[in-house]
Amino acid sequence: MRHSTGTPTKAEAARMDAIKEAGICLACYQHGYKQPAHVEIHHLLSGNKRRGHGFTVGLCVWHHRGLPPCGWDSAQAEYELGPSLARGSKPFRAMFGTDDELLSIQNEMIGQGENLW
């Protein structure tokens, strides 16, 4: 698969694997849901362009792509989990933080400290 950011390096791939293995959606975590879940890798942006594979965070399918959990509709998902990034970046960022804030939280969660990429 071709990416606008190119093929990940070994370190970048390891970072994304660590995010997936942690299984913690940053938005769910901030909203009080602390249990592991399936997370997808979201590439953070700058000027509508991906910043690179080192600038990634884990989000569940609701917060990443706006797909409600099984058995829920969109209204219930938004009420229970907060806004979806795919359904509106401004409400999402207002509730969960800027890209840089999310990156900092993600780096702490996977033990990366400062972003090294």
N, C-alpha and C positions, 0 to 999 in steps of 0.2 A: 504494500500500500504506500502510495506517495503522500508525503506530508508537506505542507507549506514550510515547515521548519526542518525538513530533511529527515534522514534516518537518525534515530536516537543513538548517542554513544552508549557504551556499556554502563557508564555512571548514570546517565539519564534514564536508561532502561531500568537499572536497579532502583532508582528513585521512584519511578512509576510503579514498579512491582511492590515496593515497600508501601506505597499509598494504597494499592489494591489489597495487599495482605492485611494492612491495619483495618480495613473495612469500616472506616468511619467517615461518614459524610460530614463535612465541616458545618454545613448549615443545620443539619439535624442535631448535631452535637451542641451547637449554640442554642438551639431551640429546646434542649433538654432531653433529647433522645440519645442515649449513650451506648446502645447496643450495637454490635457489629452488623453490617449490612453489605450488600453488593454496592460497590462504588465504581463510578466511571471517572476517567481522567479528563479534567477540564483544563485546557490550555488558557492561561491568562493572556489578556490582550493589551496592546498599546497602540493607539491610533487604528483600531480595528484590524490589527495584524497580530498573529501569535508571537509572544515574546520568546518562545523557545521551549524545549522539553524540560528545562530546569525550572520553569515557571508554571508549575502544574499543581492542581489541588484535586482532592477526591470529593465528588458529589454523587448522591444517589440519583436514580433516574427521574424522580420528581424535580429535584432542584437543578439538575443538569438539562434535561430535555422536556420537562413539563408533563411527564407521564405519571398519572396518579398510581399509588399502590393498588394492588389487586383488590377489587371490591369497593374502592372509593371512587367518587367522582372528583372533578377538579376543585369544586367549591369546598368539599370536605378536606381534600389534601392541603389546600391553601390555608384553611382554618386551623388544621391540626399541625401543619409543618412550616407554614409561612410561605412567602412568595417563591415562585420558580424563576430561575435565571432566564430560562428560555421564554417565559411568558412576560418578562419585563425586568430589564437589568436595573432600572432605577429603584423600584421597590425592593428588589433582592439586595442590592448594595446598601440601601438605607437600613435594612434590618440586620444584615450579616457582616457588613464591612466592605471596605475597598479591596481591590485586587491585592494590593500590597499588604493589607492587614490579613487577608485570608492566606496569603503566601507565608507570612510570618507564623501564623498559627499552625499551618500545615508543616512547616519546617521543624517547629518544636515538637509536633506529634510524632514525626518520624526520626527525630534526633539529628536533624541536619544543621541546626543552629542557623547561621546566616546562609543565604543562598550562595552556593559556590560556583554556579554556572553563569 
